[in-house]
Amino acid sequence: MRQCRFLQLVILTISIGFISSVATAADEMNIGNDGIAIQGYDPVAYFKSGKPVKGETSHSAMHDGATYHFSTAANRDEFTTAPNKFAPAFGG
């Protein structure tokens, strides 16, 4: 009986730690107060040119609750077809 309660306590403790770490990771997204991700830089352009390129508000898309800006409509379209390929890892 004692071993069963101990095992339940261990499982509960691990579960709480896992849930809080997932919540913390979501909170650490690089999103400004305005809802713009990665300070308005184009995540697709970075892969194409190897340097940060500022996006335009006229070329934007939503992903995971954040708005991304792109330097071209083509980059926006490429992002929307495979957002996880270009979205910043670990919140940016």
PDB file of N, CA, C and O in Angstrom, chain B, residues numbered from 101:
ATOM      1  N   MET B 101       0.819  -1.191   0.000  1.00  0.00           N
ATOM      2  CA  MET B 101       0.000   0.000   0.000  1.00  0.00           C
ATOM      3  C   MET B 101       0.871   1.266   0.000  1.00  0.00           C
ATOM      4  O   MET B 101       0.604   2.217  -0.735  1.00  0.00           O
ATOM      5  N   ARG B 102       1.897   1.258   0.824  1.00  0.00           N
ATOM      6  CA  ARG B 102       2.800   2.401   0.903  1.00  0.00           C
ATOM      7  C   ARG B 102       3.538   2.619  -0.415  1.00  0.00           C
ATOM      8  O   ARG B 102       3.724   3.758  -0.843  1.00  0.00           O
ATOM      9  N   GLN B 103       3.958   1.533  -1.057  1.00  0.00           N
ATOM     10  CA  GLN B 103       4.660   1.637  -2.322  1.00  0.00           C
ATOM     11  C   GLN B 103       3.753   2.214  -3.407  1.00  0.00           C
ATOM     12  O   GLN B 103       4.211   2.979  -4.256  1.00  0.00           O
ATOM     13  N   CYS B 104       2.498   1.859  -3.383  1.00  0.00           N
ATOM     14  CA  CYS B 104       1.538   2.359  -4.365  1.00  0.00           C
ATOM     15  C   CYS B 104       1.356   3.872  -4.224  1.00  0.00           C
ATOM     16  O   CYS B 104       1.344   4.590  -5.224  1.00  0.00           O
ATOM     17  N   ARG B 105       1.215   4.356  -2.997  1.00  0.00           N
ATOM     18  CA  ARG B 105       1.071   5.803  -2.766  1.00  0.00           C
ATOM     19  C   ARG B 105       2.343   6.544  -3.162  1.00  0.00           C
ATOM     20  O   ARG B 105       2.284   7.633  -3.733  1.00  0.00           O
ATOM     21  N   PHE B 106       3.490   5.948  -2.856  1.00  0.00           N
ATOM     22  CA  PHE B 106       4.755   6.574  -3.230  1.00  0.00           C
ATOM     23  C   PHE B 106       4.858   6.680  -4.748  1.00  0.00           C
ATOM     24  O   PHE B 106       5.270   7.714  -5.273  1.00  0.00           O
ATOM     25  N   LEU B 107       4.487   5.617  -5.449  1.00  0.00           N
ATOM     26  CA  LEU B 107       4.523   5.622  -6.909  1.00  0.00           C
ATOM     27  C   LEU B 107       3.562   6.665  -7.475  1.00  0.00           C
ATOM     28  O   LEU B 107       3.900   7.354  -8.437  1.00  0.00           O
ATOM     29  N   GLN B 108       2.381   6.788  -6.896  1.00  0.00           N
ATOM     30  CA  GLN B 108       1.424   7.813  -7.330  1.00  0.00           C
ATOM     31  C   GLN B 108       2.007   9.210  -7.140  1.00  0.00           C
ATOM     32  O   GLN B 108       1.853  10.072  -8.006  1.00  0.00           O
ATOM     33  N   LEU B 109       2.672   9.433  -6.014  1.00  0.00           N
ATOM     34  CA  LEU B 109       3.279  10.734  -5.742  1.00  0.00           C
ATOM     35  C   LEU B 109       4.388  11.045  -6.747  1.00  0.00           C
ATOM     36  O   LEU B 109       4.503  12.181  -7.207  1.00  0.00           O
ATOM     37  N   VAL B 110       5.190  10.065  -7.083  1.00  0.00           N
ATOM     38  CA  VAL B 110       6.271  10.256  -8.054  1.00  0.00           C
ATOM     39  C   VAL B 110       5.693  10.601  -9.425  1.00  0.00           C
ATOM     40  O   VAL B 110       6.163  11.525 -10.087  1.00  0.00           O
ATOM     41  N   ILE B 111       4.679   9.860  -9.843  1.00  0.00           N
ATOM     42  CA  ILE B 111       4.057  10.118 -11.143  1.00  0.00           C
ATOM     43  C   ILE B 111       3.420  11.497 -11.173  1.00  0.00           C
ATOM     44  O   ILE B 111       3.541  12.204 -12.173  1.00  0.00           O
ATOM     45  N   LEU B 112       2.752  11.892 -10.112  1.00  0.00           N
ATOM     46  CA  LEU B 112       2.137  13.216 -10.039  1.00  0.00           C
ATOM     47  C   LEU B 112       3.194  14.314 -10.128  1.00  0.00           C
ATOM     48  O   LEU B 112       3.011  15.297 -10.845  1.00  0.00           O
ATOM     49  N   THR B 113       4.280  14.150  -9.414  1.00  0.00           N
ATOM     50  CA  THR B 113       5.360  15.147  -9.422  1.00  0.00           C
ATOM     51  C   THR B 113       5.963  15.292 -10.816  1.00  0.00           C
ATOM     52  O   THR B 113       6.196  16.411 -11.275  1.00  0.00           O
ATOM     53  N   ILE B 114       6.215  14.184 -11.488  1.00  0.00           N
ATOM     54  CA  ILE B 114       6.772  14.227 -12.841  1.00  0.00           C
ATOM     55  C   ILE B 114       5.788  14.882 -13.799  1.00  0.00           C
ATOM     56  O   ILE B 114       6.184  15.679 -14.649  1.00  0.00           O
ATOM     57  N   SER B 115       4.517  14.553 -13.668  1.00  0.00           N
ATOM     58  CA  SER B 115       3.495  15.133 -14.551  1.00  0.00           C
ATOM     59  C   SER B 115       3.409  16.640 -14.384  1.00  0.00           C
ATOM     60  O   SER B 115       3.329  17.367 -15.375  1.00  0.00           O
ATOM     61  N   ILE B 116       3.424  17.113 -13.167  1.00  0.00           N
ATOM     62  CA  ILE B 116       3.353  18.557 -12.913  1.00  0.00           C
ATOM     63  C   ILE B 116       4.579  19.253 -13.494  1.00  0.00           C
ATOM     64  O   ILE B 116       4.459  20.331 -14.077  1.00  0.00           O
ATOM     65  N   GLY B 117       5.744  18.655 -13.344  1.00  0.00           N
ATOM     66  CA  GLY B 117       6.961  19.240 -13.906  1.00  0.00           C
ATOM     67  C   GLY B 117       6.912  19.309 -15.411  1.00  0.00           C
ATOM     68  O   GLY B 117       7.331  20.305 -16.000  1.00  0.00           O
ATOM     69  N   PHE B 118       6.408  18.270 -16.045  1.00  0.00           N
ATOM     70  CA  PHE B 118       6.303  18.254 -17.512  1.00  0.00           C
ATOM     71  C   PHE B 118       5.326  19.309 -17.998  1.00  0.00           C
ATOM     72  O   PHE B 118       5.632  20.050 -18.932  1.00  0.00           O
ATOM     73  N   ILE B 119       4.166  19.390 -17.383  1.00  0.00           N
ATOM     74  CA  ILE B 119       3.150  20.366 -17.791  1.00  0.00           C
ATOM     75  C   ILE B 119       3.669  21.786 -17.624  1.00  0.00           C
ATOM     76  O   ILE B 119       3.454  22.625 -18.499  1.00  0.00           O
ATOM     77  N   SER B 120       4.341  22.069 -16.526  1.00  0.00           N
ATOM     78  CA  SER B 120       4.846  23.429 -16.318  1.00  0.00           C
ATOM     79  C   SER B 120       5.956  23.767 -17.299  1.00  0.00           C
ATOM     80  O   SER B 120       6.079  24.923 -17.704  1.00  0.00           O
ATOM     81  N   SER B 121       6.772  22.787 -17.695  1.00  0.00           N
ATOM     82  CA  SER B 121       7.832  23.075 -18.668  1.00  0.00           C
ATOM     83  C   SER B 121       7.252  23.354 -20.043  1.00  0.00           C
ATOM     84  O   SER B 121       7.779  24.196 -20.770  1.00  0.00           O
ATOM     85  N   VAL B 122       6.171  22.663 -20.421  1.00  0.00           N
ATOM     86  CA  VAL B 122       5.516  22.924 -21.694  1.00  0.00           C
ATOM     87  C   VAL B 122       4.894  24.312 -21.680  1.00  0.00           C
ATOM     88  O   VAL B 122       5.001  25.042 -22.665  1.00  0.00           O
ATOM     89  N   ALA B 123       4.254  24.683 -20.598  1.00  0.00           N
ATOM     90  CA  ALA B 123       3.650  26.013 -20.491  1.00  0.00           C
ATOM     91  C   ALA B 123       4.719  27.092 -20.554  1.00  0.00           C
ATOM     92  O   ALA B 123       4.504  28.133 -21.175  1.00  0.00           O
ATOM     93  N   THR B 124       5.854  26.867 -19.930  1.00  0.00           N
ATOM     94  CA  THR B 124       6.936  27.849 -19.952  1.00  0.00           C
ATOM     95  C   THR B 124       7.480  28.011 -21.362  1.00  0.00           C
ATOM     96  O   THR B 124       7.755  29.134 -21.787  1.00  0.00           O
ATOM     97  N   ALA B 125       7.642  26.918 -22.096  1.00  0.00           N
ATOM     98  CA  ALA B 125       8.152  27.004 -23.465  1.00  0.00           C
ATOM     99  C   ALA B 125       7.214  27.830 -24.331  1.00  0.00           C
ATOM    100  O   ALA B 125       7.683  28.610 -25.159  1.00  0.00           O
ATOM    101  N   ALA B 126       5.912  27.685 -24.169  1.00  0.00           N
ATOM    102  CA  ALA B 126       4.953  28.467 -24.945  1.00  0.00           C
ATOM    103  C   ALA B 126       5.037  29.939 -24.581  1.00  0.00           C
ATOM    104  O   ALA B 126       4.863  30.801 -25.443  1.00  0.00           O
ATOM    105  N   ASP B 127       5.304  30.238 -23.312  1.00  0.00           N
ATOM    106  CA  ASP B 127       5.390  31.623 -22.863  1.00  0.00           C
ATOM    107  C   ASP B 127       6.649  32.316 -23.365  1.00  0.00           C
ATOM    108  O   ASP B 127       6.717  33.545 -23.355  1.00  0.00           O
ATOM    109  N   GLU B 128       7.641  31.560 -23.801  1.00  0.00           N
ATOM    110  CA  GLU B 128       8.913  32.134 -24.194  1.00  0.00           C
ATOM    111  C   GLU B 128       9.005  32.453 -25.679  1.00  0.00           C
ATOM    112  O   GLU B 128      10.104  32.650 -26.197  1.00  0.00           O
ATOM    113  N   MET B 129       7.879  32.508 -26.368  1.00  0.00           N
ATOM    114  CA  MET B 129       7.893  32.880 -27.782  1.00  0.00           C
ATOM    115  C   MET B 129       8.370  34.321 -27.906  1.00  0.00           C
ATOM    116  O   MET B 129       8.068  35.160 -27.057  1.00  0.00           O
ATOM    117  N   ASN B 130       9.105  34.597 -28.951  1.00  0.00           N
ATOM    118  CA  ASN B 130       9.612  35.941 -29.212  1.00  0.00           C
ATOM    119  C   ASN B 130       8.522  36.746 -29.928  1.00  0.00           C
ATOM    120  O   ASN B 130       8.574  36.965 -31.138  1.00  0.00           O
ATOM    121  N   ILE B 131       7.532  37.178 -29.132  1.00  0.00           N
ATOM    122  CA  ILE B 131       6.410  37.950 -29.660  1.00  0.00           C
ATOM    123  C   ILE B 131       6.338  39.255 -28.890  1.00  0.00           C
ATOM    124  O   ILE B 131       6.354  39.259 -27.659  1.00  0.00           O
ATOM    125  N   GLY B 132       6.261  40.358 -29.611  1.00  0.00           N
ATOM    126  CA  GLY B 132       6.148  41.662 -28.972  1.00  0.00           C
ATOM    127  C   GLY B 132       4.734  41.892 -28.458  1.00  0.00           C
ATOM    128  O   GLY B 132       3.832  41.096 -28.718  1.00  0.00           O
ATOM    129  N   ASN B 133       4.548  42.968 -27.739  1.00  0.00           N
ATOM    130  CA  ASN B 133       3.233  43.326 -27.213  1.00  0.00           C
ATOM    131  C   ASN B 133       2.207  43.518 -28.325  1.00  0.00           C
ATOM    132  O   ASN B 133       1.005  43.411 -28.086  1.00  0.00           O
ATOM    133  N   ASP B 134       2.670  43.795 -29.517  1.00  0.00           N
ATOM    134  CA  ASP B 134       1.784  43.999 -30.665  1.00  0.00           C
ATOM    135  C   ASP B 134       1.418  42.691 -31.361  1.00  0.00           C
ATOM    136  O   ASP B 134       0.655  42.706 -32.327  1.00  0.00           O
ATOM    137  N   GLY B 135       1.954  41.545 -30.885  1.00  0.00           N
ATOM    138  CA  GLY B 135       1.648  40.249 -31.470  1.00  0.00           C
ATOM    139  C   GLY B 135       2.528  39.865 -32.646  1.00  0.00           C
ATOM    140  O   GLY B 135       2.311  38.831 -33.277  1.00  0.00           O
ATOM    141  N   ILE B 136       3.522  40.695 -32.943  1.00  0.00           N
ATOM    142  CA  ILE B 136       4.428  40.449 -34.069  1.00  0.00           C
ATOM    143  C   ILE B 136       5.570  39.535 -33.623  1.00  0.00           C
ATOM    144  O   ILE B 136       6.242  39.806 -32.628  1.00  0.00           O
ATOM    145  N   ALA B 137       5.779  38.458 -34.365  1.00  0.00           N
ATOM    146  CA  ALA B 137       6.842  37.507 -34.044  1.00  0.00           C
ATOM    147  C   ALA B 137       8.191  38.003 -34.551  1.00  0.00           C
ATOM    148  O   ALA B 137       8.266  38.742 -35.533  1.00  0.00           O
ATOM    149  N   ILE B 138       9.224  37.597 -33.888  1.00  0.00           N
ATOM    150  CA  ILE B 138      10.638  37.853 -34.202  1.00  0.00           C
ATOM    151  C   ILE B 138      10.899  39.285 -34.686  1.00  0.00           C
ATOM    152  O   ILE B 138      11.657  39.523 -35.627  1.00  0.00           O
ATOM    153  N   GLN B 139      10.249  40.211 -34.012  1.00  0.00           N
ATOM    154  CA  GLN B 139      10.454  41.650 -34.226  1.00  0.00           C
ATOM    155  C   GLN B 139      10.212  42.085 -35.663  1.00  0.00           C
ATOM    156  O   GLN B 139      10.794  43.067 -36.124  1.00  0.00           O
ATOM    157  N   GLY B 140       9.352  41.355 -36.376  1.00  0.00           N
ATOM    158  CA  GLY B 140       8.990  41.746 -37.732  1.00  0.00           C
ATOM    159  C   GLY B 140       9.944  41.293 -38.817  1.00  0.00           C
ATOM    160  O   GLY B 140       9.794  41.683 -39.974  1.00  0.00           O
ATOM    161  N   TYR B 141      10.927  40.474 -38.461  1.00  0.00           N
ATOM    162  CA  TYR B 141      11.867  39.989 -39.473  1.00  0.00           C
ATOM    163  C   TYR B 141      11.271  38.803 -40.224  1.00  0.00           C
ATOM    164  O   TYR B 141      10.466  38.052 -39.674  1.00  0.00           O
ATOM    165  N   ASP B 142      11.668  38.642 -41.468  1.00  0.00           N
ATOM    166  CA  ASP B 142      11.175  37.602 -42.364  1.00  0.00           C
ATOM    167  C   ASP B 142      11.920  36.290 -42.089  1.00  0.00           C
ATOM    168  O   ASP B 142      13.115  36.201 -42.372  1.00  0.00           O
ATOM    169  N   PRO B 143      11.239  35.267 -41.541  1.00  0.00           N
ATOM    170  CA  PRO B 143      11.937  34.014 -41.241  1.00  0.00           C
ATOM    171  C   PRO B 143      12.360  33.231 -42.483  1.00  0.00           C
ATOM    172  O   PRO B 143      13.332  32.478 -42.426  1.00  0.00           O
ATOM    173  N   VAL B 144      11.663  33.390 -43.588  1.00  0.00           N
ATOM    174  CA  VAL B 144      12.025  32.680 -44.819  1.00  0.00           C
ATOM    175  C   VAL B 144      13.251  33.329 -45.454  1.00  0.00           C
ATOM    176  O   VAL B 144      14.146  32.628 -45.927  1.00  0.00           O
ATOM    177  N   ALA B 145      13.300  34.635 -45.467  1.00  0.00           N
ATOM    178  CA  ALA B 145      14.438  35.347 -46.059  1.00  0.00           C
ATOM    179  C   ALA B 145      15.746  34.987 -45.364  1.00  0.00           C
ATOM    180  O   ALA B 145      16.800  34.939 -45.997  1.00  0.00           O
ATOM    181  N   TYR B 146      15.671  34.734 -44.063  1.00  0.00           N
ATOM    182  CA  TYR B 146      16.890  34.368 -43.335  1.00  0.00           C
ATOM    183  C   TYR B 146      17.487  33.082 -43.899  1.00  0.00           C
ATOM    184  O   TYR B 146      18.707  32.967 -44.022  1.00  0.00           O
ATOM    185  N   PHE B 147      16.634  32.111 -44.245  1.00  0.00           N
ATOM    186  CA  PHE B 147      17.125  30.856 -44.818  1.00  0.00           C
ATOM    187  C   PHE B 147      17.634  31.053 -46.238  1.00  0.00           C
ATOM    188  O   PHE B 147      18.556  30.358 -46.667  1.00  0.00           O
ATOM    189  N   LYS B 148      17.054  31.978 -46.961  1.00  0.00           N
ATOM    190  CA  LYS B 148      17.454  32.197 -48.352  1.00  0.00           C
ATOM    191  C   LYS B 148      18.716  33.043 -48.469  1.00  0.00           C
ATOM    192  O   LYS B 148      19.594  32.739 -49.277  1.00  0.00           O
ATOM    193  N   SER B 149      18.813  34.100 -47.668  1.00  0.00           N
ATOM    194  CA  SER B 149      19.950  35.013 -47.813  1.00  0.00           C
ATOM    195  C   SER B 149      20.994  34.863 -46.710  1.00  0.00           C
ATOM    196  O   SER B 149      22.098  35.395 -46.824  1.00  0.00           O
ATOM    197  N   GLY B 150      20.650  34.141 -45.642  1.00  0.00           N
ATOM    198  CA  GLY B 150      21.599  33.939 -44.551  1.00  0.00           C
ATOM    199  C   GLY B 150      21.770  35.143 -43.654  1.00  0.00           C
ATOM    200  O   GLY B 150      22.704  35.199 -42.855  1.00  0.00           O
ATOM    201  N   LYS B 151      20.873  36.109 -43.780  1.00  0.00           N
ATOM    202  CA  LYS B 151      20.948  37.294 -42.921  1.00  0.00           C
ATOM    203  C   LYS B 151      19.521  37.769 -42.623  1.00  0.00           C
ATOM    204  O   LYS B 151      18.593  37.451 -43.367  1.00  0.00           O
ATOM    205  N   PRO B 152      19.350  38.517 -41.554  1.00  0.00           N
ATOM    206  CA  PRO B 152      18.010  39.006 -41.228  1.00  0.00           C
ATOM    207  C   PRO B 152      17.530  40.067 -42.218  1.00  0.00           C
ATOM    208  O   PRO B 152      18.279  40.971 -42.591  1.00  0.00           O
ATOM    209  N   VAL B 153      16.282  39.942 -42.633  1.00  0.00           N
ATOM    210  CA  VAL B 153      15.656  40.900 -43.544  1.00  0.00           C
ATOM    211  C   VAL B 153      14.336  41.317 -42.908  1.00  0.00           C
ATOM    212  O   VAL B 153      13.526  40.471 -42.530  1.00  0.00           O
ATOM    213  N   LYS B 154      14.130  42.602 -42.794  1.00  0.00           N
ATOM    214  CA  LYS B 154      12.899  43.105 -42.192  1.00  0.00           C
ATOM    215  C   LYS B 154      11.718  42.814 -43.113  1.00  0.00           C
ATOM    216  O   LYS B 154      11.805  43.003 -44.326  1.00  0.00           O
ATOM    217  N   GLY B 155      10.608  42.350 -42.522  1.00  0.00           N
ATOM    218  CA  GLY B 155       9.408  42.070 -43.281  1.00  0.00           C
ATOM    219  C   GLY B 155       8.530  43.301 -43.433  1.00  0.00           C
ATOM    220  O   GLY B 155       8.750  44.325 -42.786  1.00  0.00           O
ATOM    221  N   GLU B 156       7.545  43.185 -44.289  1.00  0.00           N
ATOM    222  CA  GLU B 156       6.592  44.264 -44.551  1.00  0.00           C
ATOM    223  C   GLU B 156       5.233  43.878 -43.967  1.00  0.00           C
ATOM    224  O   GLU B 156       4.852  42.708 -43.994  1.00  0.00           O
ATOM    225  N   THR B 157       4.511  44.853 -43.447  1.00  0.00           N
ATOM    226  CA  THR B 157       3.185  44.570 -42.899  1.00  0.00           C
ATOM    227  C   THR B 157       2.210  44.113 -43.982  1.00  0.00           C
ATOM    228  O   THR B 157       1.229  43.428 -43.691  1.00  0.00           O
ATOM    229  N   SER B 158       2.478  44.490 -45.221  1.00  0.00           N
ATOM    230  CA  SER B 158       1.595  44.090 -46.321  1.00  0.00           C
ATOM    231  C   SER B 158       1.727  42.612 -46.673  1.00  0.00           C
ATOM    232  O   SER B 158       0.867  42.059 -47.358  1.00  0.00           O
ATOM    233  N   HIS B 159       2.799  41.970 -46.211  1.00  0.00           N
ATOM    234  CA  HIS B 159       3.012  40.537 -46.438  1.00  0.00           C
ATOM    235  C   HIS B 159       3.088  39.856 -45.076  1.00  0.00           C
ATOM    236  O   HIS B 159       4.177  39.694 -44.523  1.00  0.00           O
ATOM    237  N   SER B 160       1.946  39.457 -44.534  1.00  0.00           N
ATOM    238  CA  SER B 160       1.952  38.864 -43.204  1.00  0.00           C
ATOM    239  C   SER B 160       1.120  37.589 -43.179  1.00  0.00           C
ATOM    240  O   SER B 160       0.273  37.359 -44.042  1.00  0.00           O
ATOM    241  N   ALA B 161       1.385  36.761 -42.158  1.00  0.00           N
ATOM    242  CA  ALA B 161       0.650  35.510 -41.961  1.00  0.00           C
ATOM    243  C   ALA B 161       0.661  35.183 -40.474  1.00  0.00           C
ATOM    244  O   ALA B 161       1.582  35.560 -39.748  1.00  0.00           O
ATOM    245  N   MET B 162      -0.369  34.478 -40.032  1.00  0.00           N
ATOM    246  CA  MET B 162      -0.479  34.047 -38.637  1.00  0.00           C
ATOM    247  C   MET B 162      -0.005  32.601 -38.504  1.00  0.00           C
ATOM    248  O   MET B 162      -0.240  31.767 -39.377  1.00  0.00           O
ATOM    249  N   HIS B 163       0.673  32.329 -37.380  1.00  0.00           N
ATOM    250  CA  HIS B 163       1.076  30.961 -37.047  1.00  0.00           C
ATOM    251  C   HIS B 163       1.246  30.871 -35.538  1.00  0.00           C
ATOM    252  O   HIS B 163       1.949  31.686 -34.942  1.00  0.00           O
ATOM    253  N   ASP B 164       0.607  29.887 -34.920  1.00  0.00           N
ATOM    254  CA  ASP B 164       0.697  29.666 -33.468  1.00  0.00           C
ATOM    255  C   ASP B 164       0.411  30.928 -32.662  1.00  0.00           C
ATOM    256  O   ASP B 164       1.076  31.192 -31.661  1.00  0.00           O
ATOM    257  N   GLY B 165      -0.569  31.701 -33.094  1.00  0.00           N
ATOM    258  CA  GLY B 165      -0.976  32.882 -32.338  1.00  0.00           C
ATOM    259  C   GLY B 165      -0.099  34.098 -32.538  1.00  0.00           C
ATOM    260  O   GLY B 165      -0.270  35.096 -31.838  1.00  0.00           O
ATOM    261  N   ALA B 166       0.824  34.047 -33.461  1.00  0.00           N
ATOM    262  CA  ALA B 166       1.719  35.179 -33.717  1.00  0.00           C
ATOM    263  C   ALA B 166       1.595  35.599 -35.177  1.00  0.00           C
ATOM    264  O   ALA B 166       1.283  34.788 -36.048  1.00  0.00           O
ATOM    265  N   THR B 167       1.846  36.881 -35.426  1.00  0.00           N
ATOM    266  CA  THR B 167       1.850  37.409 -36.782  1.00  0.00           C
ATOM    267  C   THR B 167       3.291  37.517 -37.260  1.00  0.00           C
ATOM    268  O   THR B 167       4.136  38.113 -36.593  1.00  0.00           O
ATOM    269  N   TYR B 168       3.557  36.940 -38.414  1.00  0.00           N
ATOM    270  CA  TYR B 168       4.884  37.014 -39.035  1.00  0.00           C
ATOM    271  C   TYR B 168       4.810  37.954 -40.230  1.00  0.00           C
ATOM    272  O   TYR B 168       3.829  37.952 -40.974  1.00  0.00           O
ATOM    273  N   HIS B 169       5.851  38.754 -40.407  1.00  0.00           N
ATOM    274  CA  HIS B 169       5.950  39.647 -41.559  1.00  0.00           C
ATOM    275  C   HIS B 169       7.008  39.092 -42.514  1.00  0.00           C
ATOM    276  O   HIS B 169       7.989  38.478 -42.093  1.00  0.00           O
ATOM    277  N   PHE B 170       6.785  39.321 -43.799  1.00  0.00           N
ATOM    278  CA  PHE B 170       7.682  38.805 -44.830  1.00  0.00           C
ATOM    279  C   PHE B 170       8.073  39.916 -45.788  1.00  0.00           C
ATOM    280  O   PHE B 170       7.315  40.862 -46.002  1.00  0.00           O
ATOM    281  N   SER B 171       9.251  39.795 -46.357  1.00  0.00           N
ATOM    282  CA  SER B 171       9.740  40.820 -47.280  1.00  0.00           C
ATOM    283  C   SER B 171       9.072  40.714 -48.645  1.00  0.00           C
ATOM    284  O   SER B 171       9.015  41.700 -49.380  1.00  0.00           O
ATOM    285  N   THR B 172       8.565  39.535 -48.996  1.00  0.00           N
ATOM    286  CA  THR B 172       7.879  39.351 -50.276  1.00  0.00           C
ATOM    287  C   THR B 172       6.652  38.458 -50.079  1.00  0.00           C
ATOM    288  O   THR B 172       6.563  37.703 -49.111  1.00  0.00           O
ATOM    289  N   ALA B 173       5.719  38.563 -51.011  1.00  0.00           N
ATOM    290  CA  ALA B 173       4.536  37.699 -50.976  1.00  0.00           C
ATOM    291  C   ALA B 173       4.943  36.238 -51.209  1.00  0.00           C
ATOM    292  O   ALA B 173       4.326  35.329 -50.653  1.00  0.00           O
ATOM    293  N   ALA B 174       5.960  36.012 -52.015  1.00  0.00           N
ATOM    294  CA  ALA B 174       6.433  34.650 -52.275  1.00  0.00           C
ATOM    295  C   ALA B 174       6.950  33.997 -50.991  1.00  0.00           C
ATOM    296  O   ALA B 174       6.690  32.822 -50.735  1.00  0.00           O
ATOM    297  N   ASN B 175       7.685  34.774 -50.187  1.00  0.00           N
ATOM    298  CA  ASN B 175       8.176  34.239 -48.914  1.00  0.00           C
ATOM    299  C   ASN B 175       7.010  33.916 -47.982  1.00  0.00           C
ATOM    300  O   ASN B 175       7.023  32.890 -47.302  1.00  0.00           O
ATOM    301  N   ARG B 176       6.002  34.789 -47.950  1.00  0.00           N
ATOM    302  CA  ARG B 176       4.815  34.535 -47.130  1.00  0.00           C
ATOM    303  C   ARG B 176       4.137  33.238 -47.569  1.00  0.00           C
ATOM    304  O   ARG B 176       3.774  32.408 -46.735  1.00  0.00           O
ATOM    305  N   ASP B 177       3.971  33.069 -48.868  1.00  0.00           N
ATOM    306  CA  ASP B 177       3.312  31.881 -49.386  1.00  0.00           C
ATOM    307  C   ASP B 177       4.112  30.616 -49.072  1.00  0.00           C
ATOM    308  O   ASP B 177       3.536  29.577 -48.750  1.00  0.00           O
ATOM    309  N   GLU B 178       5.422  30.708 -49.166  1.00  0.00           N
ATOM    310  CA  GLU B 178       6.275  29.566 -48.844  1.00  0.00           C
ATOM    311  C   GLU B 178       6.153  29.207 -47.354  1.00  0.00           C
ATOM    312  O   GLU B 178       6.123  28.030 -46.992  1.00  0.00           O
ATOM    313  N   PHE B 179       6.086  30.222 -46.512  1.00  0.00           N
ATOM    314  CA  PHE B 179       5.916  30.003 -45.068  1.00  0.00           C
ATOM    315  C   PHE B 179       4.586  29.324 -44.768  1.00  0.00           C
ATOM    316  O   PHE B 179       4.536  28.388 -43.971  1.00  0.00           O
ATOM    317  N   THR B 180       3.513  29.782 -45.395  1.00  0.00           N
ATOM    318  CA  THR B 180       2.195  29.238 -45.082  1.00  0.00           C
ATOM    319  C   THR B 180       2.050  27.778 -45.528  1.00  0.00           C
ATOM    320  O   THR B 180       1.220  27.052 -44.981  1.00  0.00           O
ATOM    321  N   THR B 181       2.835  27.344 -46.501  1.00  0.00           N
ATOM    322  CA  THR B 181       2.761  25.940 -46.912  1.00  0.00           C
ATOM    323  C   THR B 181       3.529  25.023 -45.967  1.00  0.00           C
ATOM    324  O   THR B 181       3.201  23.840 -45.865  1.00  0.00           O
ATOM    325  N   ALA B 182       4.543  25.537 -45.272  1.00  0.00           N
ATOM    326  CA  ALA B 182       5.340  24.728 -44.334  1.00  0.00           C
ATOM    327  C   ALA B 182       5.848  25.608 -43.187  1.00  0.00           C
ATOM    328  O   ALA B 182       7.053  25.833 -43.082  1.00  0.00           O
ATOM    329  N   PRO B 183       4.952  26.110 -42.325  1.00  0.00           N
ATOM    330  CA  PRO B 183       5.383  27.050 -41.286  1.00  0.00           C
ATOM    331  C   PRO B 183       6.397  26.474 -40.301  1.00  0.00           C
ATOM    332  O   PRO B 183       7.276  27.201 -39.839  1.00  0.00           O
ATOM    333  N   ASN B 184       6.299  25.198 -39.970  1.00  0.00           N
ATOM    334  CA  ASN B 184       7.240  24.626 -39.007  1.00  0.00           C
ATOM    335  C   ASN B 184       8.655  24.508 -39.556  1.00  0.00           C
ATOM    336  O   ASN B 184       9.610  24.351 -38.796  1.00  0.00           O
ATOM    337  N   LYS B 185       8.785  24.581 -40.860  1.00  0.00           N
ATOM    338  CA  LYS B 185      10.110  24.566 -41.481  1.00  0.00           C
ATOM    339  C   LYS B 185      10.839  25.889 -41.234  1.00  0.00           C
ATOM    340  O   LYS B 185      12.066  25.919 -41.134  1.00  0.00           O
ATOM    341  N   PHE B 186      10.071  26.990 -41.135  1.00  0.00           N
ATOM    342  CA  PHE B 186      10.675  28.319 -41.041  1.00  0.00           C
ATOM    343  C   PHE B 186      10.474  29.006 -39.690  1.00  0.00           C
ATOM    344  O   PHE B 186      11.239  29.907 -39.347  1.00  0.00           O
ATOM    345  N   ALA B 187       9.473  28.606 -38.926  1.00  0.00           N
ATOM    346  CA  ALA B 187       9.218  29.258 -37.641  1.00  0.00           C
ATOM    347  C   ALA B 187      10.419  29.034 -36.716  1.00  0.00           C
ATOM    348  O   ALA B 187      11.029  27.966 -36.741  1.00  0.00           O
ATOM    349  N   PRO B 188      10.752  30.021 -35.917  1.00  0.00           N
ATOM    350  CA  PRO B 188      11.916  29.903 -35.041  1.00  0.00           C
ATOM    351  C   PRO B 188      11.770  28.734 -34.056  1.00  0.00           C
ATOM    352  O   PRO B 188      10.696  28.503 -33.501  1.00  0.00           O
ATOM    353  N   ALA B 189      12.843  28.024 -33.859  1.00  0.00           N
ATOM    354  CA  ALA B 189      12.865  26.940 -32.865  1.00  0.00           C
ATOM    355  C   ALA B 189      12.946  27.549 -31.470  1.00  0.00           C
ATOM    356  O   ALA B 189      13.566  28.595 -31.279  1.00  0.00           O
ATOM    357  N   PHE B 190      12.333  26.907 -30.521  1.00  0.00           N
ATOM    358  CA  PHE B 190      12.380  27.305 -29.119  1.00  0.00           C
ATOM    359  C   PHE B 190      11.879  28.729 -28.904  1.00  0.00           C
ATOM    360  O   PHE B 190      12.372  29.441 -28.030  1.00  0.00           O
ATOM    361  N   GLY B 191      10.888  29.142 -29.710  1.00  0.00           N
ATOM    362  CA  GLY B 191      10.288  30.440 -29.526  1.00  0.00           C
ATOM    363  C   GLY B 191      11.013  31.600 -30.180  1.00  0.00           C
ATOM    364  O   GLY B 191      10.537  32.734 -30.132  1.00  0.00           O
ATOM    365  N   GLY B 192      12.148  31.335 -30.785  1.00  0.00           N
ATOM    366  CA  GLY B 192      12.872  32.392 -31.468  1.00  0.00           C
ATOM    367  C   GLY B 192      13.813  33.099 -30.562  1.00  0.00           C
ATOM    368  O   GLY B 192      14.504  34.024 -30.990  1.00  0.00           O
TER     369      GLY B 192
END
